[in-house]
């Protein structure tokens, strides 16, 4: 016997399903309207169309790049360099402190800039080395790497101090000392083809390579960093001491752009911060690089450093220039705040910084086969 179909129930189910779907569609549409979906969609379409229009017109109309508006893309392209600089810090791998390099300074006439800018008052016999004929270029020098710097530059220094002596005395020598040392080296040991300017070695070049042991020894030196007060006839003040700070950076500044004729004046009071310290037989363990140490202290000569110092005596202050005296890191006082003065004559140690744009060959490095330089 066949079962009778109930068609009425099926129709009702279909109607209910349609009603539910209509309700869901209504809810969905309301949600889309409330959320701004249709508005966002229209904006996206409008933005896309605008971008396409801008792209199609970019070569024919104004364009703003980096905050600057150009009449056209072609105008912007015309401002770009033909050969943009894509250089990076050069790879100095393989270079070592102490390596010899084939550096040759320009041919130079005698340096006559010392003149009377190093002495005043009585002319000590030691300063006769500053003759009117000037200081000649020392053509016997060879050059070695002193420091390989993080920015890709390389400092090279003469293998020894120069043959000629330079003398400084009194407050005029103190005022002009750093400027004249740098100016002398620039005049005699620069290289125009490489685009480098020589200068005198300074105390900063040495302190930058001191390790923590060396810096601690400096800081522990007698009176280092202390300030002492002077007055009356013990307060004679060199001109440059009124204008520069008391840090090593300040004491290594040229300050003057030509030799000054200013000497010293007797002030009512004078406050002096001691920046002098003395390392007798400077220990090698103050430096991590033994070759650097040998380059600085192993020349068996005495040479000026382009850095000033002040020393606080009990009654008066001493003003002078730093020196490397063979194995000693020292300084010579050439003017005293009580008005007295000294003189001293030493050699010069020129230094040249090779920029990151100068190539240094990977071959060589010995005295017989130095590394070549190309710019």
RODO-2510 file (C-alpha; in nm, 4 decimals, decimal comma):
residues 375
     n   res          X          Y          Z
     1     x     0,0000     0,0000     0,0000
     2     x     0,1457     0,3456    -0,1053
     3     x     0,1962     0,6270     0,1493
     4     x     0,0095     0,9492     0,0671
     5     x     0,2388     1,2588     0,0113
     6     x     0,1742     1,5690     0,2264
     7     x     0,2368     1,8511    -0,0290
     8     x     0,0960     2,1188     0,2022
     9     x     0,3800     2,0869     0,4568
    10     x     0,6466     2,1232     0,1836
    11     x     0,4990     2,4505     0,0556
    12     x     0,4812     2,5987     0,4033
    13     x     0,8513     2,5116     0,4633
    14     x     0,9474     2,6845     0,1396
    15     x     0,7556     2,9982     0,2309
    16     x     0,9194     3,0083     0,5742
    17     x     1,2651     2,9694     0,4176
    18     x     1,2034     3,2588     0,1787
    19     x     1,0840     3,4802     0,4607
    20     x     1,3958     3,4022     0,6692
    21     x     1,6216     3,4803     0,3725
    22     x     1,4461     3,8101     0,3142
    23     x     1,4964     3,9018     0,6783
    24     x     1,8696     3,8166     0,6553
    25     x     1,9094     4,0234     0,3398
    26     x     1,7413     4,3217     0,5069
    27     x     1,9677     4,2956     0,8116
    28     x     2,2774     4,2698     0,5900
    29     x     2,1831     4,5702     0,3817
    30     x     2,1099     4,7777     0,6928
    31     x     2,4467     4,6809     0,8423
    32     x     2,6296     4,7775     0,5231
    33     x     2,4512     5,1110     0,5114
    34     x     2,5143     5,1853     0,8784
    35     x     2,8874     5,1030     0,8457
    36     x     2,9374     5,3195     0,5360
    37     x     3,0486     5,0247     0,3274
    38     x     2,8932     5,1613     0,0131
    39     x     3,0530     5,5016     0,0787
    40     x     3,3973     5,3443     0,1315
    41     x     3,3587     5,1429    -0,1852
    42     x     3,2688     5,4515    -0,3839
    43     x     3,5655     5,6419    -0,2356
    44     x     3,8005     5,3584    -0,3246
    45     x     3,6771     5,3631    -0,6820
    46     x     3,7115     5,7430    -0,6986
    47     x     4,0659     5,7293    -0,5561
    48     x     4,1655     5,4616    -0,8027
    49     x     4,0337     5,6670    -1,0910
    50     x     4,2153     5,9777    -0,9608
    51     x     4,5423     5,7854    -0,9274
    52     x     4,5102     5,6563    -1,2824
    53     x     4,4457     6,0086    -1,4051
    54     x     4,7447     6,1470    -1,2088
    55     x     4,9677     5,8717    -1,3432
    56     x     4,8619     5,9446    -1,6987
    57     x     4,9234     6,3179    -1,6538
    58     x     5,2372     6,3082    -1,4334
    59     x     5,4686     6,3815    -1,7228
    60     x     5,2519     6,6697    -1,8437
    61     x     5,1628     6,8547    -1,5279
    62     x     5,2953     6,9661    -1,1865
    63     x     5,4363     6,6988    -0,9571
    64     x     5,5398     6,7328    -0,5927
    65     x     5,8407     6,5288    -0,4778
    66     x     6,0104     6,5685    -0,1423
    67     x     5,8043     6,8768    -0,0654
    68     x     5,9133     7,0544    -0,3857
    69     x     5,6689     7,1123    -0,6751
    70     x     5,8019     7,0749    -1,0295
    71     x     5,6174     7,1703    -1,3494
    72     x     5,6623     6,8176    -1,4809
    73     x     5,8326     6,4897    -1,4122
    74     x     6,0892     6,5765    -1,6786
    75     x     6,1791     6,8922    -1,4879
    76     x     6,2414     6,6885    -1,1721
    77     x     6,4555     6,4338    -1,3591
    78     x     6,6678     6,7195    -1,4960
    79     x     6,7663     6,8134    -1,1383
    80     x     6,9159     6,4709    -1,0669
    81     x     7,2967     6,4315    -1,0946
    82     x     7,4164     6,2486    -1,4032
    83     x     7,6362     6,0241    -1,1912
    84     x     7,4730     5,9908    -0,8488
    85     x     7,7088     5,9120    -0,5625
    86     x     7,6594     5,5488    -0,4724
    87     x     7,9810     5,5202    -0,2737
    88     x     7,9843     5,3569     0,0655
    89     x     8,2385     5,3305     0,3421
    90     x     8,5338     5,1517     0,1816
    91     x     8,6424     4,8108     0,2947
    92     x     8,9678     4,8632     0,4816
    93     x     9,0028     4,4949     0,5647
    94     x     9,3652     4,3890     0,5449
    95     x     9,5090     4,7253     0,6448
    96     x     9,7137     4,7330     0,9621
    97     x     9,8517     5,0029     1,1876
    98     x    10,2176     5,0396     1,0963
    99     x    10,1754     4,9583     0,7257
   100     x    10,3839     5,1759     0,4953
   101     x    10,2014     5,3782     0,2299
   102     x    10,3421     5,5519    -0,0774
   103     x    10,2520     5,9093     0,0140
   104     x    10,4442     6,1998    -0,1368
   105     x    10,3687     6,5608    -0,0389
   106     x    10,3588     6,8374    -0,2949
   107     x    10,6898     7,0110    -0,3530
   108     x    10,6931     7,3069    -0,1165
   109     x    10,9060     7,6137    -0,0486
   110     x    11,0513     7,6778     0,2946
   111     x    10,7928     7,7669     0,5554
   112     x    10,8607     8,1212     0,6753
   113     x    10,5472     8,1734     0,8839
   114     x    10,7215     8,1400     1,2197
   115     x    10,9035     8,4740     1,2114
   116     x    10,8484     8,6745     1,5291
   117     x    10,5193     8,5005     1,6101
   118     x    10,6977     8,2465     1,8298
   119     x    10,9145     8,4722     2,0485
   120     x    10,8908     8,8013     2,2335
   121     x    11,1068     9,0057     2,4628
   122     x    11,4510     8,8565     2,4861
   123     x    11,5299     8,6272     2,1944
   124     x    11,6612     8,3052     2,3480
   125     x    11,9496     8,1438     2,1637
   126     x    11,7455     7,8245     2,1259
   127     x    11,4980     8,0079     1,9047
   128     x    11,7652     8,0896     1,6505
   129     x    11,6463     7,7684     1,4781
   130     x    11,3527     7,9779     1,3500
   131     x    11,5755     8,1434     1,0909
   132     x    11,4571     8,3926     0,8338
   133     x    11,5267     8,1290     0,5675
   134     x    11,2379     7,9295     0,7078
   135     x    11,1823     7,5585     0,7711
   136     x    11,2464     7,3304     0,4702
   137     x    11,0410     7,0273     0,3731
   138     x    11,1966     6,7058     0,5044
   139     x    11,2134     6,4828     0,1966
   140     x    11,3579     6,1887     0,3919
   141     x    11,0246     6,1065     0,5554
   142     x    10,8304     5,7916     0,4777
   143     x    10,4700     5,7392     0,5874
   144     x    10,2915     5,4739     0,7925
   145     x     9,9340     5,4026     0,8989
   146     x     9,8675     5,5365     1,2490
   147     x     9,4918     5,4805     1,2744
   148     x     9,2138     5,3116     1,0740
   149     x     8,8942     5,5002     1,1548
   150     x     8,5308     5,3857     1,1643
   151     x     8,4251     5,6293     0,8902
   152     x     8,6673     5,4709     0,6426
   153     x     8,9325     5,7408     0,6724
   154     x     9,2900     5,6442     0,7543
   155     x     9,5454     5,8549     0,9441
   156     x     9,9032     5,8266     0,8264
   157     x    10,2011     5,9775     1,0048
   158     x    10,5638     6,0359     0,9166
   159     x    10,7816     5,7427     1,0193
   160     x    10,9854     5,9802     1,2348
   161     x    10,9950     6,3421     1,3394
   162     x    11,1362     6,6026     1,1022
   163     x    11,5043     6,6961     1,0985
   164     x    11,4468     7,0682     1,1610
   165     x    11,3787     7,2182     1,5045
   166     x    11,1065     7,4723     1,5771
   167     x    11,1336     7,6939     1,8823
   168     x    10,8578     7,8542     2,0906
   169     x    10,8893     8,0880     2,3876
   170     x    10,6901     8,3236     2,6086
   171     x    10,3151     8,3911     2,5848
   172     x    10,3395     8,4655     2,2122
   173     x    10,4738     8,1152     2,1523
   174     x    10,1956     7,9719     2,3688
   175     x     9,9244     8,1673     2,1866
   176     x    10,0462     8,0787     1,8375
   177     x    10,1944     7,7350     1,8981
   178     x     9,9058     7,5108     1,7911
   179     x     9,8149     7,7254     1,4905
   180     x    10,1764     7,7455     1,3673
   181     x    10,2431     7,3733     1,4085
   182     x     9,9369     7,2884     1,1988
   183     x    10,0053     7,5625     0,9459
   184     x    10,3662     7,4520     0,9015
   185     x    10,2618     7,0904     0,8383
   186     x     9,9851     7,1999     0,6000
   187     x    10,2304     7,4095     0,4003
   188     x    10,5036     7,1462     0,3754
   189     x    10,3299     6,8057     0,3757
   190     x     9,9885     6,8332     0,2025
   191     x     9,9009     6,6699    -0,1313
   192     x     9,6717     6,8604    -0,3683
   193     x     9,6199     6,5667    -0,6068
   194     x     9,4757     6,3567    -0,3258
   195     x     9,2964     6,6584    -0,1816
   196     x     9,4430     6,6155     0,1681
   197     x     9,5828     6,8712     0,4103
   198     x     9,8507     6,7771     0,6594
   199     x     9,8514     6,8874     1,0207
   200     x    10,0654     6,8333     1,3272
   201     x    10,0153     6,5300     1,5443
   202     x     9,8324     6,6254     1,8654
   203     x     9,7731     6,4851     2,2104
   204     x     9,4206     6,3969     2,0974
   205     x     9,5635     6,1482     1,8460
   206     x     9,7359     5,9724     2,1356
   207     x     9,4594     5,9905     2,3963
   208     x     9,2057     5,8524     2,1473
   209     x     9,4044     5,5277     2,1472
   210     x     9,4619     5,5060     2,5226
   211     x     9,2872     5,2191     2,6942
   212     x     9,1062     5,2384     3,0276
   213     x     9,4316     5,1825     3,2180
   214     x     9,5959     5,4812     3,0484
   215     x     9,2968     5,7106     3,0996
   216     x     9,2763     5,6107     3,4654
   217     x     9,6473     5,6921     3,5076
   218     x     9,5898     6,0315     3,3480
   219     x     9,2955     6,1092     3,5755
   220     x     9,4957     6,0046     3,8813
   221     x     9,7849     6,2387     3,7973
   222     x     9,8739     6,5070     4,0493
   223     x     9,6127     6,7871     4,0467
   224     x     9,4737     6,6784     3,7079
   225     x     9,1393     6,8543     3,6536
   226     x     9,1740     7,0766     3,9611
   227     x     9,1343     7,4561     3,9434
   228     x     9,3594     7,7013     4,1259
   229     x     9,3112     8,0736     4,1846
   230     x     9,5842     8,3346     4,1335
   231     x     9,5887     8,7123     4,1785
   232     x     9,8091     9,0178     4,1526
   233     x    10,1449     8,9769     3,9786
   234     x    10,0814     8,6021     3,9478
   235     x     9,7718     8,6518     3,7314
   236     x     9,9377     8,7308     3,3974
   237     x     9,7107     8,5639     3,1399
   238     x     9,8048     8,4609     2,7834
   239     x     9,5584     8,5994     2,5298
   240     x     9,4403     8,2626     2,3999
   241     x     9,3552     8,1399     2,7509
   242     x     9,0710     8,3929     2,7636
   243     x     8,9085     8,2555     2,4484
   244     x     8,9230     7,8763     2,4572
   245     x     8,7891     7,6110     2,6913
   246     x     8,9916     7,3811     2,9100
   247     x     8,9124     7,0448     2,7500
   248     x     9,1574     6,8566     2,5289
   249     x     8,9450     6,9412     2,2235
   250     x     8,9658     7,3118     2,3080
   251     x     9,3380     7,2955     2,3818
   252     x     9,3932     7,1395     2,0381
   253     x     9,2007     7,4114     1,8507
   254     x     9,3973     7,6492     1,6291
   255     x     9,1659     7,9344     1,7358
   256     x     9,3616     8,1957     1,5391
   257     x     9,3405     8,2053     1,1586
   258     x     9,6736     8,3862     1,1324
   259     x     9,9550     8,4474     1,3814
   260     x     9,8430     8,6809     1,6574
   261     x    10,0506     8,9643     1,7965
   262     x     9,8591     8,9552     2,1255
   263     x    10,0745     8,8444     2,4179
   264     x     9,9440     8,8531     2,7759
   265     x     9,7877     9,0911     3,0251
   266     x     9,8063     9,1133     3,4028
   267     x     9,4561     9,0453     3,5267
   268     x     9,3241     9,1102     3,8761
   269     x     9,2556     8,7385     3,9181
   270     x     9,3191     8,4210     3,7196
   271     x     9,1561     8,0782     3,7576
   272     x     9,3509     7,7953     3,5972
   273     x     9,2411     7,4356     3,5502
   274     x     9,5264     7,1877     3,5432
   275     x     9,5289     6,9859     3,2226
   276     x     9,8944     6,8840     3,2427
   277     x    10,0034     6,5308     3,3254
   278     x    10,3327     6,3527     3,2884
   279     x    10,3980     5,9879     3,1967
   280     x    10,7645     5,9126     3,2587
   281     x    10,8629     5,6242     3,0296
   282     x    10,5018     5,5995     2,9180
   283     x    10,3978     5,2373     2,9832
   284     x    10,3133     5,0300     2,6756
   285     x    10,0193     4,8744     2,8585
   286     x     9,8372     5,2107     2,8414
   287     x     9,7656     5,1189     2,4776
   288     x     9,6093     4,8050     2,3336
   289     x     9,7952     4,8334     2,0024
   290     x    10,1678     4,7743     2,0497
   291     x    10,2471     4,8940     1,6961
   292     x    10,0691     5,2243     1,7618
   293     x    10,2740     5,2610     2,0796
   294     x    10,5982     5,2012     1,8923
   295     x    10,5040     5,4510     1,6226
   296     x    10,4421     5,7222     1,8821
   297     x    10,7133     5,6529     2,1383
   298     x    10,9708     5,4506     1,9477
   299     x    11,1270     5,7186     1,7272
   300     x    11,3948     5,8194     1,9820
   301     x    11,3235     6,1850     1,9060
   302     x    11,1449     6,4715     2,0759
   303     x    10,8620     6,6403     1,8859
   304     x    10,5906     6,8939     1,9534
   305     x    10,2234     6,7996     1,9783
   306     x     9,9697     7,0584     1,8636
   307     x     9,8008     7,0766     2,2035
   308     x     9,8353     7,3313     2,4836
   309     x     9,8328     7,2631     2,8577
   310     x     9,8213     7,4453     3,1913
   311     x     9,9978     7,3389     3,5094
   312     x     9,9078     7,4765     3,8530
   313     x    10,2115     7,5543     4,0652
   314     x    10,1630     7,6734     4,4211
   315     x    10,2239     8,0429     4,3492
   316     x    10,1780     8,0721     3,9727
   317     x    10,0533     7,8850     3,6683
   318     x    10,2599     7,7339     3,3865
   319     x    10,1375     7,7493     3,0266
   320     x    10,2988     7,5350     2,7584
   321     x    10,2799     7,2938     2,4663
   322     x    10,2641     6,9161     2,4800
   323     x    10,5538     6,7032     2,3562
   324     x    10,6584     6,3450     2,3060
   325     x    11,0085     6,3261     2,4490
   326     x    11,1252     5,9839     2,3253
   327     x    10,9389     5,7505     2,5611
   328     x    10,7911     6,0339     2,7695
   329     x    10,4481     6,1889     2,7235
   330     x    10,5219     6,5335     2,8582
   331     x    10,4886     6,9075     2,8090
   332     x    10,7181     7,2118     2,8192
   333     x    10,6095     7,5278     2,9990
   334     x    10,7041     7,8377     2,7993
   335     x    10,5129     8,1088     2,9894
   336     x    10,4506     8,1551     3,3617
   337     x    10,1673     8,3597     3,5065
   338     x    10,4195     8,5540     3,7163
   339     x    10,5491     8,7051     3,3914
   340     x    10,8565     8,4872     3,3483
   341     x    10,9105     8,2645     3,0455
   342     x    11,1078     7,9743     2,9042
   343     x    11,1874     7,8493     2,5562
   344     x    11,2263     7,5144     2,3934
   345     x    11,2981     7,3753     2,0460
   346     x    11,1710     7,0422     1,9147
   347     x    11,0986     6,8629     1,5877
   348     x    10,7635     6,8274     1,4094
   349     x    10,5539     6,5147     1,3446
   350     x    10,3199     6,5695     1,0464
   351     x     9,9988     6,3675     1,0112
   352     x     9,7653     6,3296     0,7117
   353     x     9,4076     6,1962     0,7094
   354     x     9,3227     6,0032     0,3934
   355     x     8,9493     6,0321     0,3273
   356     x     8,7158     5,7422     0,2528
   357     x     8,7332     5,8384    -0,1154
   358     x     9,1009     5,7459    -0,1365
   359     x     9,1730     5,3867    -0,2323
   360     x     9,4559     5,2077    -0,0568
   361     x     9,5969     4,9052    -0,2375
   362     x     9,5595     4,5599    -0,0845
   363     x     9,9157     4,4749    -0,1838
   364     x    10,2310     4,5906    -0,0111
   365     x    10,2629     4,7552     0,3267
   366     x    10,6354     4,7159     0,3855
   367     x    10,9067     4,9795     0,3698
   368     x    11,0348     4,8294     0,0442
   369     x    10,6865     4,7838    -0,1035
   370     x    10,4448     5,0405     0,0424
   371     x    10,0724     5,0414    -0,0308
   372     x     9,9740     5,2717    -0,3171
   373     x     9,7111     5,5457    -0,2999
   374     x     9,4546     5,6305    -0,5696
   375     x     9,1763     5,8882    -0,5655
***
